[in-house]
Amino acid sequence: MIKLKHALATATAILLSVTARAETFRLAAYNVENYLDQPTESRKNVKSDDAKAKVREVILAMKPDVIAFEEMGSLSALLELRDSLKKDGLDLPNYEHVTGFDTNIHVCVLSKFPIVARRSHTNENFLLNGKRFFVSRGFNEVDIKVNDKYQFTLLGAHLKSRRTVADADEGELRLEEAKLLRAIVDQRLAEKPDANLVVLGDFNDTYNTKAIKEVVGVGKNKLVDTRPAEKNGDNLPNPANPRYSPRNEAWTHYYGVEDSYSRIDYIMLSPGMAKEWVKADSYIPVVANWGQASDHRPVLVTLESADK
């Protein structure tokens, strides 16, 4: 009898736990490498049909509910992708498309859920060595309502590339853009310390650099780097030092000039939103011939849609 009561109590506890578990949603970021439907002043090649098909294949492998893009072309290019995904069974009807100082490529977002507020930044600028510069692609900032009880702010960015430019150091430009991005984060968390805030995109630098450290921040408002990786079985702690990340496949970008792979695409969460992060279902999808779509791989995190 005692064993039976114990078994019933255990089963009840499991049932209650499953019942209480919140529903989840998937959030992704993806640099789609010049997803152009028409040539621009600085980018002459449109995205081929084969490359577009591979982009859709990669996205469909994740089935995101919300996805932020970098290097998207015109609004018509974004809507073509949205409509093509719908034909393939993934309906993401709501969108934001941002035009910054660079009018050739853009940051944007597609969402299954309603976008209830838009505060995208198209005129952010800074002084460097006596010269004024603009954040090339702007910042995408929207509030997304997942359900009646859960809402979050998405802040998307595509920071200065590592390509050299004539009028300034590319690393210094990227750092200044990162400072402006972090200022928005600080403002949002000052307004609401427990805010659900995700900062994501192509930051064009590796983790232990000034620009990324600037975005992450310090102290109580330090962002949580989710660091998605392949689900290939490499999940042991780092044997050299447990403070380091595991030695798994977390790279997101291939740089042909150096024949190198690095992690420069991120999804970072505010301390409040990190409480809802489902680590076990956050990853980089493995798709054959992924490079046909882009020189980047997407990153995906899963979150519970209820505040904790």
Contacts in CASP RR format, 6 or more apart in sequence:
PFRMAT RR
TARGET T0000
AUTHOR 0000-0000-0000
METHOD contacts of the structure
MODEL  1
MIKLKHALATATAILLSVTARAETFRLAAYNVENYLDQPTESRKNVKSDD
AKAKVREVILAMKPDVIAFEEMGSLSALLELRDSLKKDGLDLPNYEHVTG
FDTNIHVCVLSKFPIVARRSHTNENFLLNGKRFFVSRGFNEVDIKVNDKY
QFTLLGAHLKSRRTVADADEGELRLEEAKLLRAIVDQRLAEKPDANLVVL
GDFNDTYNTKAIKEVVGVGKNKLVDTRPAEKNGDNLPNPANPRYSPRNEA
WTHYYGVEDSYSRIDYIMLSPGMAKEWVKADSYIPVVANWGQASDHRPVL
VTLESADK
21 304 0 8 1.000
22 276 0 8 1.000
22 304 0 8 1.000
22 305 0 8 1.000
22 306 0 8 1.000
23 147 0 8 1.000
23 304 0 8 1.000
23 305 0 8 1.000
23 306 0 8 1.000
24 278 0 8 1.000
24 281 0 8 1.000
24 302 0 8 1.000
24 303 0 8 1.000
24 304 0 8 1.000
24 305 0 8 1.000
25 65 0 8 1.000
25 66 0 8 1.000
25 112 0 8 1.000
25 113 0 8 1.000
25 146 0 8 1.000
25 302 0 8 1.000
25 303 0 8 1.000
25 305 0 8 1.000
26 62 0 8 1.000
26 63 0 8 1.000
26 64 0 8 1.000
26 65 0 8 1.000
26 66 0 8 1.000
26 300 0 8 1.000
26 301 0 8 1.000
26 302 0 8 1.000
26 303 0 8 1.000
27 64 0 8 1.000
27 65 0 8 1.000
27 66 0 8 1.000
27 67 0 8 1.000
27 154 0 8 1.000
27 198 0 8 1.000
27 200 0 8 1.000
27 267 0 8 1.000
27 300 0 8 1.000
27 301 0 8 1.000
27 302 0 8 1.000
27 303 0 8 1.000
28 59 0 8 1.000
28 62 0 8 1.000
28 64 0 8 1.000
28 66 0 8 1.000
28 67 0 8 1.000
28 68 0 8 1.000
28 267 0 8 1.000
28 298 0 8 1.000
28 299 0 8 1.000
28 300 0 8 1.000
28 301 0 8 1.000
29 67 0 8 1.000
29 68 0 8 1.000
29 69 0 8 1.000
29 70 0 8 1.000
29 156 0 8 1.000
29 200 0 8 1.000
29 201 0 8 1.000
29 202 0 8 1.000
29 265 0 8 1.000
29 266 0 8 1.000
29 267 0 8 1.000
29 298 0 8 1.000
29 299 0 8 1.000
30 55 0 8 1.000
30 58 0 8 1.000
30 59 0 8 1.000
30 67 0 8 1.000
30 68 0 8 1.000
30 69 0 8 1.000
30 70 0 8 1.000
30 265 0 8 1.000
30 294 0 8 1.000
30 296 0 8 1.000
30 298 0 8 1.000
30 299 0 8 1.000
31 69 0 8 1.000
31 70 0 8 1.000
31 71 0 8 1.000
31 158 0 8 1.000
31 201 0 8 1.000
31 202 0 8 1.000
31 253 0 8 1.000
31 265 0 8 1.000
31 294 0 8 1.000
31 295 0 8 1.000
31 296 0 8 1.000
32 47 0 8 1.000
32 55 0 8 1.000
32 69 0 8 1.000
32 70 0 8 1.000
32 71 0 8 1.000
32 72 0 8 1.000
32 81 0 8 1.000
32 293 0 8 1.000
32 294 0 8 1.000
32 296 0 8 1.000
33 71 0 8 1.000
33 293 0 8 1.000
33 294 0 8 1.000
33 295 0 8 1.000
33 296 0 8 1.000
34 43 0 8 1.000
34 45 0 8 1.000
34 47 0 8 1.000
34 71 0 8 1.000
34 73 0 8 1.000
34 105 0 8 1.000
35 47 0 8 1.000
35 52 0 8 1.000
35 55 0 8 1.000
35 69 0 8 1.000
35 71 0 8 1.000
35 72 0 8 1.000
35 73 0 8 1.000
35 77 0 8 1.000
35 78 0 8 1.000
35 81 0 8 1.000
36 43 0 8 1.000
36 45 0 8 1.000
36 46 0 8 1.000
36 47 0 8 1.000
36 73 0 8 1.000
36 74 0 8 1.000
36 77 0 8 1.000
36 104 0 8 1.000
36 105 0 8 1.000
37 46 0 8 1.000
37 47 0 8 1.000
37 73 0 8 1.000
37 74 0 8 1.000
37 76 0 8 1.000
37 77 0 8 1.000
37 80 0 8 1.000
38 46 0 8 1.000
38 74 0 8 1.000
38 76 0 8 1.000
38 77 0 8 1.000
39 45 0 8 1.000
39 46 0 8 1.000
40 73 0 8 1.000
40 103 0 8 1.000
40 104 0 8 1.000
40 105 0 8 1.000
41 103 0 8 1.000
41 104 0 8 1.000
42 104 0 8 1.000
43 104 0 8 1.000
43 105 0 8 1.000
47 55 0 8 1.000
47 77 0 8 1.000
50 292 0 8 1.000
51 292 0 8 1.000
51 293 0 8 1.000
51 294 0 8 1.000
52 81 0 8 1.000
52 84 0 8 1.000
54 287 0 8 1.000
54 289 0 8 1.000
54 290 0 8 1.000
54 291 0 8 1.000
54 292 0 8 1.000
54 293 0 8 1.000
55 81 0 8 1.000
55 293 0 8 1.000
55 294 0 8 1.000
56 81 0 8 1.000
56 84 0 8 1.000
56 85 0 8 1.000
56 88 0 8 1.000
57 287 0 8 1.000
57 293 0 8 1.000
58 285 0 8 1.000
58 287 0 8 1.000
58 290 0 8 1.000
58 293 0 8 1.000
58 294 0 8 1.000
58 297 0 8 1.000
58 298 0 8 1.000
59 67 0 8 1.000
59 85 0 8 1.000
59 90 0 8 1.000
59 298 0 8 1.000
60 85 0 8 1.000
60 88 0 8 1.000
60 89 0 8 1.000
60 90 0 8 1.000
61 285 0 8 1.000
61 287 0 8 1.000
62 285 0 8 1.000
62 298 0 8 1.000
62 300 0 8 1.000
63 90 0 8 1.000
64 92 0 8 1.000
64 300 0 8 1.000
65 92 0 8 1.000
65 111 0 8 1.000
65 112 0 8 1.000
65 113 0 8 1.000
65 146 0 8 1.000
66 92 0 8 1.000
66 109 0 8 1.000
66 110 0 8 1.000
66 111 0 8 1.000
66 112 0 8 1.000
66 113 0 8 1.000
66 144 0 8 1.000
66 154 0 8 1.000
67 92 0 8 1.000
67 109 0 8 1.000
67 110 0 8 1.000
67 111 0 8 1.000
67 298 0 8 1.000
68 107 0 8 1.000
68 108 0 8 1.000
68 109 0 8 1.000
68 140 0 8 1.000
68 154 0 8 1.000
68 156 0 8 1.000
68 200 0 8 1.000
68 201 0 8 1.000
69 78 0 8 1.000
69 107 0 8 1.000
69 108 0 8 1.000
69 109 0 8 1.000
69 110 0 8 1.000
70 105 0 8 1.000
70 107 0 8 1.000
70 137 0 8 1.000
70 158 0 8 1.000
70 201 0 8 1.000
70 202 0 8 1.000
70 296 0 8 1.000
71 105 0 8 1.000
71 106 0 8 1.000
71 158 0 8 1.000
71 202 0 8 1.000
71 294 0 8 1.000
72 78 0 8 1.000
72 81 0 8 1.000
72 97 0 8 1.000
72 105 0 8 1.000
72 106 0 8 1.000
72 107 0 8 1.000
72 108 0 8 1.000
73 104 0 8 1.000
73 105 0 8 1.000
73 106 0 8 1.000
74 106 0 8 1.000
75 97 0 8 1.000
78 95 0 8 1.000
78 97 0 8 1.000
78 106 0 8 1.000
78 108 0 8 1.000
78 110 0 8 1.000
79 95 0 8 1.000
81 110 0 8 1.000
82 92 0 8 1.000
82 93 0 8 1.000
82 95 0 8 1.000
82 110 0 8 1.000
85 91 0 8 1.000
85 92 0 8 1.000
85 110 0 8 1.000
86 92 0 8 1.000
86 93 0 8 1.000
91 112 0 8 1.000
92 110 0 8 1.000
92 111 0 8 1.000
92 112 0 8 1.000
93 111 0 8 1.000
93 112 0 8 1.000
94 110 0 8 1.000
94 111 0 8 1.000
94 112 0 8 1.000
94 113 0 8 1.000
94 114 0 8 1.000
94 115 0 8 1.000
95 108 0 8 1.000
95 109 0 8 1.000
95 110 0 8 1.000
95 111 0 8 1.000
95 115 0 8 1.000
96 108 0 8 1.000
96 109 0 8 1.000
96 115 0 8 1.000
96 118 0 8 1.000
96 120 0 8 1.000
96 140 0 8 1.000
96 142 0 8 1.000
97 106 0 8 1.000
97 108 0 8 1.000
98 106 0 8 1.000
98 107 0 8 1.000
98 108 0 8 1.000
98 120 0 8 1.000
98 121 0 8 1.000
98 122 0 8 1.000
98 137 0 8 1.000
98 138 0 8 1.000
98 139 0 8 1.000
98 140 0 8 1.000
99 106 0 8 1.000
99 122 0 8 1.000
100 106 0 8 1.000
100 122 0 8 1.000
100 123 0 8 1.000
100 134 0 8 1.000
100 135 0 8 1.000
100 136 0 8 1.000
100 137 0 8 1.000
100 138 0 8 1.000
101 122 0 8 1.000
101 134 0 8 1.000
101 135 0 8 1.000
101 136 0 8 1.000
101 137 0 8 1.000
101 138 0 8 1.000
102 136 0 8 1.000
102 137 0 8 1.000
105 137 0 8 1.000
105 158 0 8 1.000
106 137 0 8 1.000
107 137 0 8 1.000
107 138 0 8 1.000
107 139 0 8 1.000
107 140 0 8 1.000
107 156 0 8 1.000
107 157 0 8 1.000
107 158 0 8 1.000
107 201 0 8 1.000
108 140 0 8 1.000
109 115 0 8 1.000
109 140 0 8 1.000
109 142 0 8 1.000
109 154 0 8 1.000
109 156 0 8 1.000
111 142 0 8 1.000
111 144 0 8 1.000
113 144 0 8 1.000
113 145 0 8 1.000
113 146 0 8 1.000
114 144 0 8 1.000
114 145 0 8 1.000
115 142 0 8 1.000
115 143 0 8 1.000
115 144 0 8 1.000
115 145 0 8 1.000
116 143 0 8 1.000
116 144 0 8 1.000
116 145 0 8 1.000
116 151 0 8 1.000
117 142 0 8 1.000
117 143 0 8 1.000
118 141 0 8 1.000
118 142 0 8 1.000
118 143 0 8 1.000
119 141 0 8 1.000
119 142 0 8 1.000
119 143 0 8 1.000
120 138 0 8 1.000
120 139 0 8 1.000
120 140 0 8 1.000
120 141 0 8 1.000
120 142 0 8 1.000
121 135 0 8 1.000
121 138 0 8 1.000
121 139 0 8 1.000
121 141 0 8 1.000
121 184 0 8 1.000
122 138 0 8 1.000
123 134 0 8 1.000
124 134 0 8 1.000
124 135 0 8 1.000
124 138 0 8 1.000
124 139 0 8 1.000
124 177 0 8 1.000
124 180 0 8 1.000
125 132 0 8 1.000
125 133 0 8 1.000
125 134 0 8 1.000
125 135 0 8 1.000
126 132 0 8 1.000
126 133 0 8 1.000
126 135 0 8 1.000
126 176 0 8 1.000
126 177 0 8 1.000
126 179 0 8 1.000
126 180 0 8 1.000
127 133 0 8 1.000
128 168 0 8 1.000
128 172 0 8 1.000
128 173 0 8 1.000
128 176 0 8 1.000
129 168 0 8 1.000
131 167 0 8 1.000
131 168 0 8 1.000
133 168 0 8 1.000
133 173 0 8 1.000
133 176 0 8 1.000
135 177 0 8 1.000
135 180 0 8 1.000
136 158 0 8 1.000
136 160 0 8 1.000
136 177 0 8 1.000
137 157 0 8 1.000
137 158 0 8 1.000
138 157 0 8 1.000
138 158 0 8 1.000
139 155 0 8 1.000
139 156 0 8 1.000
139 157 0 8 1.000
139 180 0 8 1.000
139 181 0 8 1.000
139 184 0 8 1.000
140 154 0 8 1.000
140 155 0 8 1.000
140 156 0 8 1.000
140 157 0 8 1.000
141 153 0 8 1.000
141 154 0 8 1.000
141 155 0 8 1.000
141 156 0 8 1.000
141 184 0 8 1.000
142 153 0 8 1.000
142 154 0 8 1.000
143 151 0 8 1.000
143 152 0 8 1.000
143 153 0 8 1.000
143 154 0 8 1.000
144 151 0 8 1.000
144 152 0 8 1.000
144 153 0 8 1.000
144 154 0 8 1.000
145 151 0 8 1.000
146 152 0 8 1.000
146 305 0 8 1.000
147 305 0 8 1.000
149 305 0 8 1.000
149 306 0 8 1.000
149 307 0 8 1.000
150 196 0 8 1.000
150 305 0 8 1.000
150 306 0 8 1.000
150 307 0 8 1.000
151 196 0 8 1.000
152 196 0 8 1.000
152 197 0 8 1.000
152 198 0 8 1.000
152 273 0 8 1.000
153 188 0 8 1.000
153 195 0 8 1.000
153 196 0 8 1.000
153 197 0 8 1.000
153 198 0 8 1.000
154 198 0 8 1.000
154 200 0 8 1.000
155 181 0 8 1.000
155 184 0 8 1.000
155 185 0 8 1.000
155 188 0 8 1.000
155 197 0 8 1.000
155 198 0 8 1.000
155 199 0 8 1.000
155 200 0 8 1.000
156 199 0 8 1.000
156 200 0 8 1.000
156 201 0 8 1.000
157 177 0 8 1.000
157 181 0 8 1.000
157 199 0 8 1.000
157 200 0 8 1.000
157 201 0 8 1.000
157 202 0 8 1.000
157 203 0 8 1.000
158 201 0 8 1.000
158 202 0 8 1.000
158 204 0 8 1.000
159 174 0 8 1.000
159 177 0 8 1.000
159 178 0 8 1.000
159 181 0 8 1.000
159 202 0 8 1.000
159 203 0 8 1.000
159 204 0 8 1.000
159 205 0 8 1.000
159 211 0 8 1.000
160 170 0 8 1.000
160 171 0 8 1.000
160 173 0 8 1.000
160 174 0 8 1.000
160 177 0 8 1.000
160 204 0 8 1.000
161 170 0 8 1.000
161 204 0 8 1.000
162 170 0 8 1.000
162 171 0 8 1.000
162 174 0 8 1.000
162 204 0 8 1.000
162 205 0 8 1.000
162 255 0 8 1.000
163 170 0 8 1.000
164 170 0 8 1.000
165 173 0 8 1.000
171 205 0 8 1.000
171 211 0 8 1.000
174 203 0 8 1.000
174 204 0 8 1.000
174 205 0 8 1.000
174 211 0 8 1.000
175 210 0 8 1.000
175 211 0 8 1.000
175 214 0 8 1.000
177 211 0 8 1.000
178 203 0 8 1.000
178 210 0 8 1.000
178 211 0 8 1.000
178 212 0 8 1.000
178 214 0 8 1.000
178 215 0 8 1.000
179 214 0 8 1.000
181 199 0 8 1.000
181 214 0 8 1.000
181 215 0 8 1.000
182 214 0 8 1.000
182 215 0 8 1.000
182 217 0 8 1.000
185 197 0 8 1.000
185 199 0 8 1.000
185 215 0 8 1.000
185 221 0 8 1.000
185 223 0 8 1.000
185 270 0 8 1.000
186 221 0 8 1.000
188 195 0 8 1.000
188 197 0 8 1.000
188 270 0 8 1.000
189 195 0 8 1.000
189 197 0 8 1.000
189 221 0 8 1.000
189 270 0 8 1.000
193 220 0 8 1.000
193 221 0 8 1.000
194 271 0 8 1.000
194 272 0 8 1.000
195 270 0 8 1.000
195 272 0 8 1.000
195 273 0 8 1.000
196 270 0 8 1.000
196 272 0 8 1.000
196 273 0 8 1.000
196 276 0 8 1.000
196 307 0 8 1.000
197 269 0 8 1.000
197 270 0 8 1.000
197 272 0 8 1.000
197 273 0 8 1.000
198 267 0 8 1.000
198 268 0 8 1.000
198 269 0 8 1.000
198 270 0 8 1.000
198 273 0 8 1.000
199 215 0 8 1.000
199 223 0 8 1.000
199 266 0 8 1.000
199 267 0 8 1.000
199 268 0 8 1.000
199 269 0 8 1.000
199 270 0 8 1.000
200 266 0 8 1.000
200 267 0 8 1.000
200 268 0 8 1.000
200 299 0 8 1.000
201 265 0 8 1.000
201 266 0 8 1.000
201 267 0 8 1.000
202 253 0 8 1.000
202 264 0 8 1.000
202 265 0 8 1.000
202 296 0 8 1.000
203 211 0 8 1.000
203 212 0 8 1.000
203 215 0 8 1.000
203 264 0 8 1.000
203 265 0 8 1.000
203 266 0 8 1.000
204 211 0 8 1.000
204 264 0 8 1.000
205 211 0 8 1.000
205 212 0 8 1.000
205 264 0 8 1.000
206 212 0 8 1.000
206 262 0 8 1.000
206 263 0 8 1.000
206 264 0 8 1.000
207 225 0 8 1.000
207 263 0 8 1.000
212 266 0 8 1.000
215 223 0 8 1.000
215 266 0 8 1.000
215 268 0 8 1.000
216 222 0 8 1.000
216 223 0 8 1.000
216 225 0 8 1.000
216 268 0 8 1.000
217 223 0 8 1.000
220 271 0 8 1.000
221 270 0 8 1.000
221 271 0 8 1.000
222 271 0 8 1.000
223 268 0 8 1.000
223 269 0 8 1.000
223 270 0 8 1.000
224 268 0 8 1.000
224 269 0 8 1.000
224 270 0 8 1.000
224 271 0 8 1.000
224 274 0 8 1.000
224 277 0 8 1.000
225 266 0 8 1.000
225 268 0 8 1.000
226 266 0 8 1.000
226 267 0 8 1.000
226 268 0 8 1.000
226 269 0 8 1.000
226 277 0 8 1.000
226 279 0 8 1.000
226 282 0 8 1.000
226 299 0 8 1.000
226 301 0 8 1.000
227 245 0 8 1.000
227 250 0 8 1.000
227 263 0 8 1.000
228 250 0 8 1.000
228 267 0 8 1.000
228 282 0 8 1.000
228 283 0 8 1.000
228 284 0 8 1.000
228 299 0 8 1.000
228 300 0 8 1.000
228 301 0 8 1.000
229 246 0 8 1.000
229 248 0 8 1.000
229 249 0 8 1.000
229 250 0 8 1.000
229 283 0 8 1.000
229 284 0 8 1.000
230 248 0 8 1.000
230 249 0 8 1.000
230 250 0 8 1.000
230 283 0 8 1.000
230 284 0 8 1.000
230 286 0 8 1.000
231 283 0 8 1.000
231 286 0 8 1.000
232 248 0 8 1.000
232 249 0 8 1.000
232 286 0 8 1.000
233 248 0 8 1.000
234 246 0 8 1.000
234 247 0 8 1.000
234 248 0 8 1.000
234 249 0 8 1.000
235 246 0 8 1.000
235 248 0 8 1.000
236 246 0 8 1.000
236 247 0 8 1.000
237 246 0 8 1.000
238 244 0 8 1.000
238 245 0 8 1.000
238 246 0 8 1.000
238 247 0 8 1.000
239 247 0 8 1.000
249 284 0 8 1.000
250 263 0 8 1.000
250 284 0 8 1.000
251 261 0 8 1.000
251 262 0 8 1.000
251 263 0 8 1.000
251 297 0 8 1.000
252 262 0 8 1.000
252 263 0 8 1.000
252 264 0 8 1.000
252 265 0 8 1.000
252 284 0 8 1.000
252 296 0 8 1.000
252 297 0 8 1.000
252 298 0 8 1.000
252 299 0 8 1.000
253 261 0 8 1.000
253 262 0 8 1.000
253 263 0 8 1.000
253 264 0 8 1.000
253 265 0 8 1.000
253 295 0 8 1.000
253 296 0 8 1.000
253 297 0 8 1.000
254 260 0 8 1.000
254 261 0 8 1.000
254 291 0 8 1.000
254 295 0 8 1.000
254 296 0 8 1.000
255 261 0 8 1.000
255 262 0 8 1.000
255 295 0 8 1.000
256 295 0 8 1.000
265 296 0 8 1.000
265 297 0 8 1.000
265 298 0 8 1.000
265 299 0 8 1.000
266 299 0 8 1.000
267 282 0 8 1.000
267 299 0 8 1.000
267 300 0 8 1.000
267 301 0 8 1.000
269 277 0 8 1.000
269 301 0 8 1.000
273 303 0 8 1.000
275 307 0 8 1.000
275 308 0 8 1.000
276 303 0 8 1.000
276 304 0 8 1.000
276 305 0 8 1.000
276 306 0 8 1.000
276 307 0 8 1.000
276 308 0 8 1.000
277 301 0 8 1.000
277 302 0 8 1.000
277 303 0 8 1.000
278 301 0 8 1.000
278 302 0 8 1.000
278 303 0 8 1.000
278 304 0 8 1.000
281 302 0 8 1.000
282 300 0 8 1.000
282 301 0 8 1.000
282 302 0 8 1.000
283 300 0 8 1.000
284 297 0 8 1.000
284 298 0 8 1.000
284 299 0 8 1.000
284 300 0 8 1.000
285 297 0 8 1.000
285 298 0 8 1.000
285 300 0 8 1.000
287 293 0 8 1.000
290 297 0 8 1.000
END
